[in-house]
Amino acid sequence: MYSIKELFKMGNGPSSSHTIGPLEASKEFLKRYSEGIDEVRVILYGSLALTGRGHLTDYIIEKTILPLPVHIEFDIDTLMEHPNTMIFEGIKNGKKICSMKVFSIGGGFIRIADEAESISKKIYPLQSFKDIASYCKKHSLNLAEYVSQIEDEEIDAYLEGIYSVMLDSIERGLAHTGVLPGKLQVKRKAAYIYKQNSKGSEYDLLRKKVFAYAYAVSEENASGGLIVTAPTCGASGVLPACLKYAIELNLYTHKQCIDALKVAGLIGNLVKTNGSISGAEAGCQAEIGTACAMAAAFLAFLEGGSLETIERASEIALEHHLGLTCDPVLGYVQIPCIERNAVASLRAIDAAKLASYLNSNDSKISFDSVVKTMVTTGQDLRTSYRETAEGGLAKLFEE
C-alpha cells in the first residue's frame, strides 16, 4: 500500500476520477511530450466520455494543456479495458508523433498503460486488516501508532493541512448560498439546514449540524472548490462532517483527532488496495461506502474502541452500502451525491456506536471479506449503474 498522503489529497472538485485524475494525466503528458508538438488530441472513453462534461473533464484538460491547442473527443461506443480511459496524442504538422494511454483509477490516482506501478512508493508491507491487527497486537500498538511507524516523520504535519482544509471547506460551504453550476440548477442547502430552528435535544441539534457540514463540503466540491479526497471528491463530505462532529462533542484532544485521521486513512487505503474507490469500477458503494467506513473507523478510534471494534465499525459501514449504484443525474456530482454524503455521515456515527455496543470478538464477517464482496458486487453491477448516467436515478430524471 502507498502512503495515506496519496489517499488524502487536496484538490478542486467535482470529481477525483473525472477532474483530478485527468488533471494529473494532462500534466504527465506535457511533462513527457510537450517539446516538439504543436497541438494535442485527447479521446475520452467509458465513464469519462459519458459523464465528462458534467464533471468538467474537458474543462480541466483544456485549462491544463493551454497554451497548446487541444481537441477533445468523447467516444461513448468503444469499450476499453478500464471504464475511465483516456488517450493523449501529440500532433506535429498534422501528424501524430506520440501517444499515452491513461487510466483514472479513482481518488485522483492515474495509471499509465503498459507501465508497472512504482513498487518503491509502496511503503506498507501488510495488505489486510487481519494482518495489520495481528501485527499491532504482537507489538502492542494501536492503529494510529502503526501508521506513524510506517509513514515518514512529516505525516503529522501533512495531516494538519488535511485537517485545516476539511474544516475550511465546511466553513466556505456554510457561507455560500445560491445555485450550483450546471444545468440542474440545484440550490445550495447547507446554510439553510444549519440556520433552521430545531426543536429537540442537543443531540438532535448536533445531528442537524452533521447534515449541514456534509452538505457544505459536498456543495463546495460540486462548485469546484478546494476539498480533500476522502477517499474521493464525490464522497468528500462524510469524513469532514464526522470530524467537525467530534470536535464539537468537546471530548477529544486535537492530537487524538489527527491520530484518528491516520486510522481513517488506513481503512481507505485497504479498500483502495484490495477493492476499489472508483464509482466507474464498482458503483457508489466504492466511494460513499468507503467514506462511511473511514469515518466510522475514525469515530470508533476516538471513542477508545479496540482493534475488533474499529474493524466492526468499518465493516458495518461498508457492508450496508453494498450494491449502491453510481447514477449521477446528467453526470453532475450533485444528485444524488450530495444527499448521500449527508446520510452516510450519520450512518458512520451509528456504525461506530453499534460496534461499541456489540461483542466485536464474535463477529462472523471481517472487514477484509466485505471489501472483497464489494469488488465482486461492483463487477456484477450493470455498466449503466457505474457512473455512466445511463441508468437508475439518472435515467428516470431524463424521462
Phi, psi and chi 1 to 4 in degrees:
 res  aa     phi    psi   chi1   chi2   chi3   chi4
   1 MET       -  148.2  -65.4 -167.1  -60.7      -
   2 TYR   -81.9  173.3  -63.0  100.3      -      -
   3 SER   -61.3  149.3  166.6      -      -      -
   4 ILE   -69.6  -10.3   61.8  172.6      -      -
   5 LYS   -64.2  -28.9  -65.9  178.7 -173.4  177.4
   6 GLU   -76.1  -23.0  -62.9  -66.1  -43.2      -
   7 LEU   -84.6  -50.6 -176.2   80.8      -      -
   8 PHE   -83.9   99.6  -72.3  133.1      -      -
   9 LYS  -117.0  140.3  -67.1 -177.2  178.6 -179.5
  10 MET   -89.7  127.6  -57.7  173.8 -140.1      -
  11 GLY  -165.8  173.3      -      -      -      -
  12 ASN   -95.0  138.3  -65.7   84.0      -      -
  13 GLY   -71.0 -176.4      -      -      -      -
  14 PRO   -98.4   -5.4   33.2  -35.8      -      -
  15 SER  -144.9  130.7  169.8      -      -      -
  16 SER   -67.8  -41.5   46.1      -      -      -
  17 SER   -81.2  -28.6   58.7      -      -      -
  18 HIS  -102.1  -13.9  -72.2   58.7      -      -
  19 THR  -118.7  -60.3  -48.4      -      -      -
  20 ILE   -67.7  -41.7  -61.8  178.3      -      -
  21 GLY   -58.9  -53.6      -      -      -      -
  22 PRO   -60.2  -32.8  -30.1   38.5      -      -
  23 LEU   -61.0  -49.0  167.6   69.8      -      -
  24 GLU   -64.5  -37.8  -65.0  -59.7  -39.1      -
  25 ALA   -64.8  -42.4      -      -      -      -
  26 SER   -62.2  -42.3  -61.0      -      -      -
  27 LYS   -65.9  -38.9  -68.8 -165.1  -54.6 -165.1
  28 GLU   -67.4  -39.2 -177.8   63.3   25.9      -
  29 PHE   -64.0  -45.5  178.9   76.7      -      -
  30 LEU   -63.6  -37.2  -68.9  175.9      -      -
  31 LYS   -61.6  -36.6  177.4 -178.7  174.1 -177.7
  32 ARG   -87.4  -37.0  -62.2 -175.5 -178.0 -159.0
  33 TYR  -129.7    6.2  -57.3  112.5      -      -
  34 SER   -63.8  -31.7   60.6      -      -      -
  35 GLU   -73.9  129.0  -68.0 -174.1   14.1      -
  36 GLY    93.9    1.2      -      -      -      -
  37 ILE  -117.8  154.3   61.4  174.5      -      -
  38 ASP  -117.5   -5.3   48.7   36.8      -      -
  39 GLU  -161.2  165.7   62.6  179.6  -62.1      -
  40 VAL  -128.5  138.7  178.4      -      -      -
  41 ARG  -116.2  131.5  177.6  176.9  178.2 -118.5
  42 VAL  -125.4  127.3 -177.6      -      -      -
  43 ILE  -111.5  125.4  -52.4  100.2      -      -
  44 LEU  -102.8  138.5  -55.7  174.8      -      -
  45 TYR  -124.8  164.4  -60.3   90.5      -      -
  46 GLY    59.0 -132.9      -      -      -      -
  47 SER   -62.4  -35.1  177.9      -      -      -
  48 LEU   -61.6  -37.1  -71.7  176.2      -      -
  49 ALA   -75.5  -39.8      -      -      -      -
  50 LEU   -75.5  -36.0  -72.1  160.8      -      -
  51 THR  -122.5   11.7   63.9      -      -      -
  52 GLY   -60.8  -40.4      -      -      -      -
  53 ARG   -64.8  -43.3  -71.2 -172.9  175.5   87.4
  54 GLY   -66.2  -27.2      -      -      -      -
  55 HIS   -93.5    3.6  -73.7   71.1      -      -
  56 LEU    66.9   27.1  -54.4 -178.2      -      -
  57 THR   -62.4  -47.1  -54.0      -      -      -
  58 ASP   -64.0  -38.2   49.7  -15.9      -      -
  59 TYR   -61.5  -47.6  165.9   79.2      -      -
  60 ILE   -69.8  -34.1 -160.5   65.2      -      -
  61 ILE   -66.7  -47.7  -69.1  174.1      -      -
  62 GLU   -60.4  -44.7  -70.6  174.4   -5.3      -
  63 LYS   -62.3  -37.9 -179.5 -179.5  177.5 -178.4
  64 THR   -75.7  -37.4  -53.1      -      -      -
  65 ILE   -82.2  -24.2  -68.5  178.7      -      -
  66 LEU   -51.4  143.9  -75.5  173.4      -      -
  67 PRO   -86.6    1.7   32.3  -36.1      -      -
  68 LEU   -66.3  135.1  -79.0  173.3      -      -
  69 PRO   -66.4  142.3   18.8  -26.6      -      -
  70 VAL  -134.5  135.8   56.0      -      -      -
  71 HIS  -114.4  123.9  174.0   68.2      -      -
  72 ILE  -112.2  131.0  -60.5  175.0      -      -
  73 GLU  -116.7  142.5  -62.5  178.8   12.5      -
  74 PHE  -110.1  103.3  -63.7   81.3      -      -
  75 ASP   -98.0  101.2 -173.9  -23.5      -      -
  76 ILE   -93.1   -1.5   63.8  173.8      -      -
  77 ASP  -102.7  -36.6  -62.0  -44.4      -      -
  78 THR   -75.4  126.9  -55.9      -      -      -
  79 LEU   -88.8  121.9 -175.6   64.0      -      -
  80 MET  -107.9  171.6  -56.4  -64.4  -81.4      -
  81 GLU   -71.3  -17.7   59.3  -94.1   53.5      -
  82 HIS  -133.4  139.6 -169.4  -79.6      -      -
  83 PRO   -67.9  -16.6   22.7  -33.9      -      -
  84 ASN  -116.4   71.8  -76.7  -26.0      -      -
  85 THR  -107.2  140.1  -61.6      -      -      -
  86 MET  -139.8  143.4   52.6 -164.0  132.1      -
  87 ILE  -119.3  124.3  -65.6  178.2      -      -
  88 PHE  -100.3  133.2  -69.8   76.8      -      -
  89 GLU  -126.1  131.4  -63.5  178.0  -13.5      -
  90 GLY   -92.7  128.5      -      -      -      -
  91 ILE  -111.6  134.4  -50.1  -61.4      -      -
  92 LYS  -132.9  119.7  177.6   70.3  173.0  179.6
  93 ASN    53.5   39.7  -63.0  -35.6      -      -
  94 GLY    82.9   -0.7      -      -      -      -
  95 LYS  -117.0  141.9  -65.3 -177.0  178.2 -179.6
  96 LYS   -74.0  125.6 -179.9  178.4   72.8  173.5
  97 ILE  -117.0  -10.6   62.3  170.1      -      -
  98 CYS  -159.5  158.2   58.4      -      -      -
  99 SER  -153.3  158.1   67.0      -      -      -
 100 MET  -148.0  121.8 -175.5  178.5   80.6      -
 101 LYS   -95.8  131.6 -178.8 -171.5  -72.6 -172.9
 102 VAL  -130.4  142.3 -171.1      -      -      -
 103 PHE  -111.9  129.9  -49.7  122.5      -      -
 104 SER   -95.4  106.4 -177.8      -      -      -
 105 ILE   -99.3   10.0   59.6  175.3      -      -
 106 GLY   107.6  148.5      -      -      -      -
 107 GLY    68.5   15.3      -      -      -      -
 108 GLY    86.2    0.7      -      -      -      -
 109 PHE   -80.8  146.1  -72.2   86.6      -      -
 110 ILE  -127.8  156.7   61.4  170.5      -      -
 111 ARG  -134.6  130.2 -171.4  171.7   71.7 -116.7
 112 ILE   -84.8  130.0  -47.3  -60.6      -      -
 113 ALA   -58.2  141.8      -      -      -      -
 114 ASP    65.5   16.5  -58.7  -38.7      -      -
 115 GLU  -121.5  129.9  -68.1 -174.0   11.5      -
 116 ALA   -69.5  147.9      -      -      -      -
 117 GLU   -65.6  148.3  -67.7 -176.2   85.2      -
 118 SER   -72.8  108.8  175.4      -      -      -
 119 ILE   -65.7  -32.1  -58.0  -60.9      -      -
 120 SER   -63.6  -23.7   62.9      -      -      -
 121 LYS   -85.1   -9.9  -69.6 -176.2  178.2 -179.3
 122 LYS   -83.7  115.1  -66.8 -175.8  177.2 -178.4
 123 ILE  -108.7  -15.5   63.1  173.1      -      -
 124 TYR   -92.3  118.2  -75.8   83.7      -      -
 125 PRO   -75.9  -23.3   28.6  -35.1      -      -
 126 LEU  -103.3  140.3  -56.3  176.3      -      -
 127 GLN  -118.2    7.8  -51.8  -67.8  -49.8      -
 128 SER  -139.8  156.0   69.8      -      -      -
 129 PHE   -63.9  -39.5 -169.2   96.8      -      -
 130 LYS   -56.8  -47.9  179.1 -178.3  177.9 -179.4
 131 ASP   -69.0  -38.8  -71.1  -15.7      -      -
 132 ILE   -66.0  -42.5  -69.8  171.3      -      -
 133 ALA   -62.5  -41.2      -      -      -      -
 134 SER   -63.1  -41.4  -64.7      -      -      -
 135 TYR   -63.4  -44.2  178.5   89.3      -      -
 136 CYS   -63.5  -40.7  -73.9      -      -      -
 137 LYS   -64.8  -42.0  -72.0  177.5 -178.9  178.7
 138 LYS   -63.4  -36.4 -179.3  178.2  179.2  179.8
 139 HIS  -106.6   11.6  -63.6  -82.8      -      -
 140 SER    54.4   50.3  -60.3      -      -      -
 141 LEU  -116.3  149.4  -60.9  172.1      -      -
 142 ASN   -92.4  175.2   63.7   38.0      -      -
 143 LEU   -66.5  -35.4  -69.3  175.6      -      -
 144 ALA   -65.8  -40.0      -      -      -      -
 145 GLU   -66.1  -35.9  -70.0  168.8  -22.6      -
 146 TYR   -63.0  -45.7  171.3   72.6      -      -
 147 VAL   -60.8  -43.5  170.8      -      -      -
 148 SER   -62.5  -34.0  -65.2      -      -      -
 149 GLN   -66.9  -35.7 -174.3 -179.2   89.1      -
 150 ILE   -85.6  -43.1  -58.9  -63.5      -      -
 151 GLU   -71.7  165.7  -62.2  -78.3  -13.4      -
 152 ASP   -78.1  175.9   63.3   33.3      -      -
 153 GLU   -69.1  -10.5   59.9 -172.5   15.2      -
 154 GLU   -90.3    1.5  -62.0  176.2   -4.5      -
 155 ILE   -62.7  -39.5 -172.8   60.0      -      -
 156 ASP   -65.0  -42.5  -79.3   27.7      -      -
 157 ALA   -64.5  -38.8      -      -      -      -
 158 TYR   -63.6  -43.9 -175.7   83.0      -      -
 159 LEU   -70.3  -24.4  -71.2  176.4      -      -
 160 GLU   -61.7  -40.5  -72.1  -73.9   -7.6      -
 161 GLY   -66.6  -41.4      -      -      -      -
 162 ILE   -60.9  -46.5  -66.9  -60.2      -      -
 163 TYR   -54.8  -47.5  177.0   98.0      -      -
 164 SER   -65.8  -43.2  -63.7      -      -      -
 165 VAL   -66.8  -38.6  171.9      -      -      -
 166 MET   -59.5  -48.4  -76.8 -176.6  171.8      -
 167 LEU   -68.8  -37.2  -64.8 -175.7      -      -
 168 ASP   -65.0  -37.2 -176.2   58.0      -      -
 169 SER   -66.5  -30.7   62.0      -      -      -
 170 ILE   -67.1  -47.6  -69.6  174.4      -      -
 171 GLU   -63.3  -41.2  -64.6  -53.5  -44.8      -
 172 ARG   -64.5  -40.8  -79.1 -174.0  -79.6  108.9
 173 GLY   -65.2  -38.3      -      -      -      -
 174 LEU   -71.2  -26.3  -68.4  175.4      -      -
 175 ALA   -82.7  -19.0      -      -      -      -
 176 HIS   -95.7  142.6  -74.8  138.0      -      -
 177 THR  -129.5 -176.5   56.6      -      -      -
 178 GLY   105.5 -151.0      -      -      -      -
 179 VAL  -118.9  139.6  176.3      -      -      -
 180 LEU   -72.7  150.5  -65.4  173.1      -      -
 181 PRO   -65.8  148.1   21.2  -31.1      -      -
 182 GLY   118.9  170.4      -      -      -      -
 183 LYS   -68.3  -22.8  -63.5  177.8 -179.1  178.1
 184 LEU   -71.4  -25.1  -68.3  173.0      -      -
 185 GLN    55.1   46.5  -67.0  -67.3  -74.3      -
 186 VAL   -75.4  129.8  172.3      -      -      -
 187 LYS   -78.5  140.4  -69.0 -177.5  179.4  179.1
 188 ARG   -65.9  137.5  -74.5  179.5  176.7 -100.6
 189 LYS  -122.7   -7.5  -59.5  177.3 -179.8   67.8
 190 ALA   -58.7  -50.4      -      -      -      -
 191 ALA   -64.4  -37.9      -      -      -      -
 192 TYR   -62.5  -45.8  172.7   75.5      -      -
 193 ILE   -63.7  -44.9  -65.0  171.1      -      -
 194 TYR   -63.5  -37.1 -173.2   79.6      -      -
 195 LYS   -88.3   -6.4  -66.3  174.4 -178.2  177.0
 196 GLN   -63.5  141.8  -78.9 -174.8   64.9      -
 197 ASN   -75.7  130.6  -67.5  -38.7      -      -
 198 SER  -125.3  135.1  -64.0      -      -      -
 199 LYS   -95.2  144.5  -64.2  179.6 -179.1  179.1
 200 GLY   135.7 -170.1      -      -      -      -
 201 SER   -77.3  169.3   64.9      -      -      -
 202 GLU   -60.4  -32.9  -70.5 -174.0   10.9      -
 203 TYR   -62.6  -42.9  177.5   69.4      -      -
 204 ASP   -63.3  -41.5  -68.1  -29.9      -      -
 205 LEU   -64.8  -38.7  -66.0  174.5      -      -
 206 LEU   -66.9  -39.0 -169.6   53.0      -      -
 207 ARG   -64.7  -37.6  -73.4  170.0   73.4   87.2
 208 LYS   -60.9  -40.3 -178.6 -159.2   73.5  170.1
 209 LYS   -64.6  -37.9  -73.2 -177.3  178.0  179.9
 210 VAL   -59.4  -43.3  172.0      -      -      -
 211 PHE   -56.5  -47.5  -80.9  135.9      -      -
 212 ALA   -63.0  -40.7      -      -      -      -
 213 TYR   -64.8  -43.3  -60.2  150.8      -      -
 214 ALA   -64.7  -42.2      -      -      -      -
 215 TYR   -60.6  -43.2  -98.2   84.3      -      -
 216 ALA   -58.0  -49.5      -      -      -      -
 217 VAL   -66.7  -43.2  178.2      -      -      -
 218 SER   -65.7  -35.1  -61.1      -      -      -
 219 GLU   -72.3  -34.7  -72.1  171.2   -7.1      -
 220 GLU   -63.2  -42.5  -80.0  -61.7  -71.5      -
 221 ASN   -60.6  -46.3  174.6   67.0      -      -
 222 ALA   -63.0  -24.1      -      -      -      -
 223 SER   -98.6   10.0   60.5      -      -      -
 224 GLY    83.1   17.2      -      -      -      -
 225 GLY   -76.8  170.1      -      -      -      -
 226 LEU   -78.2  123.4 -179.1   65.6      -      -
 227 ILE  -138.8 -179.3   50.3   83.7      -      -
 228 VAL  -113.3  130.8  174.1      -      -      -
 229 THR   -70.3  118.5   57.2      -      -      -
 230 ALA  -144.4   65.9      -      -      -      -
 231 PRO   -94.0   -8.2   36.4  -37.1      -      -
 232 THR  -131.0  173.1   63.1      -      -      -
 233 CYS   -67.3  -44.4  -71.1      -      -      -
 234 GLY   -64.1  -21.0      -      -      -      -
 235 ALA  -115.3   25.3      -      -      -      -
 236 SER   -77.7   -7.8   59.7      -      -      -
 237 GLY   -87.8  -17.3      -      -      -      -
 238 VAL   -71.4  -57.2 -178.8      -      -      -
 239 LEU   -64.5  -44.4 -175.7   55.1      -      -
 240 PRO   -58.6  -38.8  -26.5   36.0      -      -
 241 ALA   -62.0  -41.4      -      -      -      -
 242 CYS   -73.0  -31.9  -70.0      -      -      -
 243 LEU   -62.5  -49.3  168.4   62.7      -      -
 244 LYS   -63.0  -38.8 -176.5   73.8  168.4  172.7
 245 TYR   -58.5  -46.3  161.7   82.2      -      -
 246 ALA   -64.6  -40.7      -      -      -      -
 247 ILE   -61.8  -42.2  -67.9  169.7      -      -
 248 GLU   -75.3  -17.1  -65.5 -167.9   -8.4      -
 249 LEU   -67.2  -23.6  -73.2  176.7      -      -
 250 ASN    59.5   37.0 -159.4   28.4      -      -
 251 LEU  -112.0  -10.9  -62.9  173.7      -      -
 252 TYR  -127.2  149.4  -46.4  109.4      -      -
 253 THR   -79.4  164.8   66.5      -      -      -
 254 HIS   -60.9  -42.0  178.5   74.3      -      -
 255 LYS   -62.5  -38.4 -177.1 -178.1 -175.9  -55.7
 256 GLN   -62.4  -38.3  -75.2  175.9  -48.4      -
 257 CYS   -66.8  -40.1  -71.0      -      -      -
 258 ILE   -64.6  -42.6  -65.7  -63.9      -      -
 259 ASP   -63.4  -37.9  -77.9  -15.4      -      -
 260 ALA   -66.2  -31.9      -      -      -      -
 261 LEU   -64.8  -32.0  -73.2  176.7      -      -
 262 LYS   -63.2  -42.1  -65.3  175.5 -174.8  176.5
 263 VAL   -66.8  -42.5  177.0      -      -      -
 264 ALA   -60.0  -42.2      -      -      -      -
 265 GLY   -64.5  -37.6      -      -      -      -
 266 LEU   -63.7  -42.9 -179.0   63.7      -      -
 267 ILE   -62.9  -45.1  -67.7  -62.6      -      -
 268 GLY   -61.1  -38.4      -      -      -      -
 269 ASN   -63.9  -40.3 -123.2   -6.0      -      -
 270 LEU   -64.6  -39.7  -74.7  168.8      -      -
 271 VAL   -67.0  -43.0  179.6      -      -      -
 272 LYS   -62.9  -37.6 -178.1 -177.2  179.3  -61.0
 273 THR   -74.8  -43.5  -59.3      -      -      -
 274 ASN  -103.0   -5.9  -59.7  -50.1      -      -
 275 GLY  -138.8 -119.3      -      -      -      -
 276 SER  -161.2  146.8  174.7      -      -      -
 277 ILE  -116.5   18.8   57.8  172.1      -      -
 278 SER  -104.8  123.0  169.4      -      -      -
 279 GLY   -63.7  -30.4      -      -      -      -
 280 ALA   -72.2  -22.7      -      -      -      -
 281 GLU   -92.0  -41.3  -81.7 -169.6  -57.5      -
 282 ALA  -135.7   14.7      -      -      -      -
 283 GLY    79.8 -177.4      -      -      -      -
 284 CYS   -71.4  -16.7 -160.6      -      -      -
 285 GLN   -57.1  -32.4   55.2  170.6   -1.7      -
 286 ALA   -73.5  -28.0      -      -      -      -
 287 GLU   -95.8  -67.7  -62.4 -161.4   37.4      -
 288 ILE   -70.5  -32.5 -152.6   73.4      -      -
 289 GLY   -64.1  -43.6      -      -      -      -
 290 THR   -66.3  -42.5  -56.6      -      -      -
 291 ALA   -59.4  -41.6      -      -      -      -
 292 CYS   -64.7  -41.8 -170.1      -      -      -
 293 ALA   -63.7  -41.5      -      -      -      -
 294 MET   -62.0  -44.5  -68.6  168.3   64.5      -
 295 ALA   -68.4  -37.8      -      -      -      -
 296 ALA   -64.4  -41.2      -      -      -      -
 297 ALA   -64.7  -40.9      -      -      -      -
 298 PHE   -54.6  -49.6  169.5   88.2      -      -
 299 LEU   -72.2  -40.2  -67.1  168.3      -      -
 300 ALA   -62.9  -38.6      -      -      -      -
 301 PHE   -65.0  -45.8  175.2   83.7      -      -
 302 LEU   -58.6  -36.6  -80.8 -179.7      -      -
 303 GLU   -79.4    5.4  -67.5  168.9    3.8      -
 304 GLY    81.4   21.9      -      -      -      -
 305 GLY   -66.0  148.8      -      -      -      -
 306 SER   -70.7  173.8   64.1      -      -      -
 307 LEU   -56.9  -41.3  -72.0  165.6      -      -
 308 GLU   -65.9  -39.3  -69.4   79.8   12.0      -
 309 THR   -68.8  -40.9  -61.0      -      -      -
 310 ILE   -63.7  -42.7  -66.2  169.1      -      -
 311 GLU   -61.1  -44.2  177.5 -177.4   15.1      -
 312 ARG   -67.8  -38.1 -167.3  153.8 -161.6 -179.8
 313 ALA   -60.7  -43.7      -      -      -      -
 314 SER   -65.9  -41.7  -54.5      -      -      -
 315 GLU   -64.8  -44.4  171.3  -98.5  -55.0      -
 316 ILE   -60.2  -45.6  -69.7  169.1      -      -
 317 ALA   -61.8  -44.0      -      -      -      -
 318 LEU   -76.1  -41.0 -176.6   56.6      -      -
 319 GLU   -56.6  -40.0  176.7 -171.5  -19.0      -
 320 HIS   -89.6   17.4  -63.4  -68.9      -      -
 321 HIS  -115.0   -0.6  -78.8   93.1      -      -
 322 LEU   -56.0  133.3  -70.0  177.1      -      -
 323 GLY    87.9   -2.0      -      -      -      -
 324 LEU   -67.5  125.5 -173.6   61.4      -      -
 325 THR   -82.4  157.9   59.1      -      -      -
 326 CYS  -110.3  100.9 -175.7      -      -      -
 327 ASP  -133.9   65.9   46.4   -2.9      -      -
 328 PRO   -67.7  127.7   28.1  -35.2      -      -
 329 VAL   -66.4  124.0  174.2      -      -      -
 330 LEU    57.7   16.2  -63.7 -174.7      -      -
 331 GLY    81.8    3.4      -      -      -      -
 332 TYR   -87.4  146.4  -67.6  104.1      -      -
 333 VAL   -85.8   63.5 -169.0      -      -      -
 334 GLN  -133.3  -60.7  -62.9  175.7   15.1      -
 335 ILE  -115.7  121.2  -58.2  173.4      -      -
 336 PRO   -96.1   13.2   36.8  -36.2      -      -
 337 CYS   -59.2  -46.5  -40.6      -      -      -
 338 ILE   -64.0  -47.0  -64.6  172.4      -      -
 339 GLU   -62.9  -36.2 -167.1  172.9  -81.3      -
 340 ARG   -62.8  -36.0  -78.2 -177.6 -179.0  169.1
 341 ASN   -61.7  -42.2  -83.9  -97.1      -      -
 342 ALA   -65.3  -46.9      -      -      -      -
 343 VAL   -62.7  -42.1  172.0      -      -      -
 344 ALA   -67.9  -28.0      -      -      -      -
 345 SER   -63.8  -46.0  -61.1      -      -      -
 346 LEU   -71.2  -32.1  -73.9 -176.7      -      -
 347 ARG   -64.9  -35.4 -178.6  171.9  -77.2 -174.4
 348 ALA   -64.5  -42.6      -      -      -      -
 349 ILE   -60.9  -45.6  -65.9  170.7      -      -
 350 ASP   -67.3  -37.3  -69.6  -19.8      -      -
 351 ALA   -64.2  -42.2      -      -      -      -
 352 ALA   -64.5  -41.1      -      -      -      -
 353 LYS   -66.5  -45.8  -73.7  -64.5 -177.8 -174.5
 354 LEU   -60.2  -42.8  177.8   56.5      -      -
 355 ALA   -60.6  -35.7      -      -      -      -
 356 SER   -71.2  -23.3   72.5      -      -      -
 357 TYR   -86.3  -18.5  -59.4  148.9      -      -
 358 LEU   -93.6  160.7  -62.8  170.0      -      -
 359 ASN   -85.0   94.0  179.2    1.8      -      -
 360 SER   -69.3  -11.2  -65.2      -      -      -
 361 ASN   -72.8  -17.2  -69.0  -47.3      -      -
 362 ASP  -107.1   19.3   66.7   -0.6      -      -
 363 SER   -65.2  136.4  177.1      -      -      -
 364 LYS   -90.1  -13.6  -56.1  -64.1 -176.4 -176.6
 365 ILE  -122.1  127.1  -58.8  174.8      -      -
 366 SER   -91.3  159.9   69.3      -      -      -
 367 PHE   -62.7  -42.1  176.8   70.9      -      -
 368 ASP   -59.0  -39.0  -65.6  -34.1      -      -
 369 SER   -69.7  -34.2   65.9      -      -      -
 370 VAL   -69.1  -36.5  173.1      -      -      -
 371 VAL   -61.9  -44.7  172.2      -      -      -
 372 LYS   -63.4  -39.3  -68.2  178.7 -178.7  177.2
 373 THR   -64.3  -38.7  -58.7      -      -      -
 374 MET   -60.8  -39.8 -172.9  -96.2  -77.3      -
 375 VAL   -63.9  -48.6  176.4      -      -      -
 376 THR   -67.1  -35.3   57.0      -      -      -
 377 THR   -63.5  -42.2  -58.2      -      -      -
 378 GLY   -62.5  -37.7      -      -      -      -
 379 GLN   -66.5  -29.7  -68.3  169.1  -14.4      -
 380 ASP   -79.6  -19.1  -72.0  -20.9      -      -
 381 LEU   -66.4  137.9  -72.8  175.4      -      -
 382 ARG   -62.8  150.9  -69.7  171.1   54.3 -175.9
 383 THR   -55.7  -32.6  -56.1      -      -      -
 384 SER   -64.2  -15.1   57.6      -      -      -
 385 TYR  -105.8   16.1  -64.8  115.7      -      -
 386 ARG  -124.7   71.5  -73.8 -174.6  -88.6  138.3
 387 GLU    57.6   40.2 -152.8  167.9    2.0      -
 388 THR  -112.1   -9.2   59.2      -      -      -
 389 ALA    59.8   27.7      -      -      -      -
 390 GLU  -108.1   -0.2  -68.9 -172.3  -40.1      -
 391 GLY  -148.6  179.1      -      -      -      -
 392 GLY    63.4 -139.8      -      -      -      -
 393 LEU   -59.3  -37.0  -67.3  172.5      -      -
 394 ALA   -60.8  -41.8      -      -      -      -
 395 LYS   -70.2  -42.5 -172.1   67.5  174.1  176.0
 396 LEU   -61.8  -38.1  -72.1  172.7      -      -
 397 PHE   -65.0  -40.1 -170.1   89.8      -      -
 398 GLU   -64.4  -33.2  -69.3  178.8   -3.9      -
 399 GLU   -77.2      -  -66.0  174.4   -7.7      -
